[in-house]
Amino acid sequence: MELRNTTMEWGSLAKALHWLIAIGMIALIYLGLEQAGLEQGDEKSGIRFIHSSVATFVLFLMTLRIVWRWMNVTPGHPDGFAAWQKLSATLVHWGLYVVVFVQLFSGVLTIATGGGRVPIFGLVKIRLPISKDSDAHHFWEEIHEFAWKPIAALLVVHVLGALYNHFVLKNDVLRRMTHGVK
């Protein structure tokens, strides 16, 4: 398996980043929903600490993924793909990138405008050069609390599209992001 992408298949680094980010985002949605209903206290603080740490790691992975994508060829759409399929696949992928970055940055800005530091698994806490501001904090918190919904919707469309390609169209779209093309 090649590290770099080819015109037919994603490379091993792109695949690893894809699946690590997918697992991370599902974990973040779960942790976010889990802590949302809790009262302030040790349990909520513990979940938020893990949530923030995982989010910081996912932000790093997403940045690496975008840079890697710009440095590599991108596998083309399968032969015979209709124009609407190409357009919808492109919109879903770039929509995911945009909304995930919005979600991650709004989380960081929620912490920063609340006067906090961004924790990274207890190793370090990063203070951003942003002043504590309750109006800005509320603004970013609202965005952060909403943005998981379009992410979840786009993830469902993404997975259904991959499964449709695999089981109905019987092409290599799913295989080239998993174990490889035929």
SVG drawing of the C-alpha trace seen along z (x, -y; Angstrom):
<svg xmlns="http://www.w3.org/2000/svg" viewBox="-30 -41 34 48">
<polyline fill="none" stroke="black" stroke-width="0.4" points="0.0,0.0 1.4,-3.3 1.8,-6.3 0.7,-8.8 -2.6,-8.9 -2.9,-7.7 -5.5,-8.6 -7.3,-5.3 -7.0,-5.1 -6.3,-7.0 -2.8,-6.4 -2.2,-4.9 -1.8,-8.2 -5.0,-9.7 -6.9,-6.5 -5.4,-6.6 -6.3,-10.2 -9.9,-9.6 -10.6,-6.8 -8.9,-8.5 -10.9,-11.7 -14.1,-9.7 -13.6,-7.9 -12.7,-11.1 -15.7,-13.0 -18.1,-10.3 -16.5,-10.3 -16.7,-14.0 -20.4,-14.1 -21.0,-11.4 -19.0,-13.2 -20.6,-16.5 -24.1,-15.0 -23.2,-13.1 -22.0,-16.1 -24.7,-18.5 -27.3,-17.2 -25.1,-17.1 -25.0,-19.6 -21.7,-21.4 -19.4,-19.2 -16.5,-16.7 -18.2,-14.3 -19.0,-17.1 -15.6,-18.7 -13.9,-15.3 -15.9,-14.7 -15.2,-18.2 -11.5,-17.7 -11.5,-14.5 -13.8,-16.2 -11.4,-19.2 -8.3,-17.1 -9.7,-14.8 -11.0,-17.8 -7.5,-19.4 -6.0,-16.2 -8.8,-16.0 -8.0,-19.6 -4.4,-18.7 -5.4,-15.6 -7.9,-17.6 -5.2,-20.3 -2.8,-17.5 -5.4,-15.9 -6.2,-19.1 -2.5,-19.8 -1.9,-16.2 -4.8,-16.4 -3.4,-19.6 0.0,-17.9 -1.4,-14.8 -3.5,-13.8 -7.1,-13.0 -8.7,-9.8 -11.2,-10.7 -14.9,-9.8 -15.6,-6.3 -16.3,-6.0 -20.0,-6.4 -20.7,-8.6 -23.6,-11.0 -23.0,-14.7 -25.4,-14.9 -23.3,-12.2 -20.1,-14.0 -21.6,-17.2 -23.2,-15.7 -20.0,-13.8 -18.0,-16.9 -20.4,-19.0 -20.7,-16.4 -16.9,-16.1 -16.2,-19.8 -19.2,-20.4 -17.8,-18.0 -14.4,-19.7 -15.9,-23.2 -18.4,-22.2 -15.9,-20.1 -13.4,-23.0 -16.2,-25.4 -17.1,-22.9 -13.5,-22.6 -12.6,-26.3 -15.8,-27.3 -15.0,-24.9 -11.5,-26.4 -13.0,-29.9 -15.6,-29.0 -12.9,-28.0 -10.7,-31.0 -13.4,-33.6 -14.6,-32.0 -11.1,-32.7 -9.9,-29.1 -7.0,-27.4 -7.2,-24.6 -6.1,-21.3 -4.2,-18.6 -4.6,-15.3 -3.1,-16.8 0.2,-17.4 -0.2,-21.1 -2.9,-23.8 -2.7,-26.4 -3.8,-29.9 -4.8,-31.7 -4.2,-35.5 -7.9,-36.1 -9.6,-38.2 -12.3,-36.8 -15.6,-38.2 -19.0,-36.9 -20.8,-38.0 -18.2,-36.4 -18.2,-33.3 -22.0,-33.0 -21.8,-33.5 -19.1,-30.7 -20.8,-28.4 -24.1,-28.7 -22.3,-27.9 -20.4,-25.0 -23.6,-23.5 -25.4,-23.7 -22.6,-22.6 -22.7,-18.9 -26.1,-18.6 -24.9,-19.3 -21.8,-17.2 -24.0,-14.3 -26.3,-14.8 -23.4,-15.0 -21.8,-11.9 -25.0,-9.9 -25.2,-11.1 -21.4,-10.3 -21.8,-6.7 -25.0,-6.1 -23.3,-7.3 -20.3,-4.9 -22.7,-2.0 -24.8,-2.8 -21.7,-2.9 -20.5,0.4 -23.7,2.5 -25.8,0.9 -23.4,-0.5 -20.7,2.1 -17.8,-0.2 -14.5,-0.8 -15.5,-4.0 -15.6,-2.3 -12.7,0.1 -10.3,-2.7 -10.8,-4.2 -10.5,-0.8 -8.6,2.3 -7.9,1.2 -9.3,1.5 -9.8,4.7"/>
</svg>
